[in-house]
Amino acid sequence: MGAAYHILGKTVQPHQLALATLGTVVFFTLPKPWGPPKPTTPPINASSPEEEKFIKDFLAKHTETAEEHH
């Protein structure tokens, strides 16, 4: 065998260290499919509660009709 590292009292081969490093990097950089989905609509910045209700009702009505056409 070739050179090895001693980490916390254990012998670790260089290829094991490389694979562990790559696996850790991939784990932290890929998006998480099990996380909560991001909202697909922009926030509603209404100036009054009535305006916000109107916008939500309008979007709900037109979202339903758009789904019926598919």
Long-range contacts (C-beta under 8 A, 24 or more apart in sequence): none
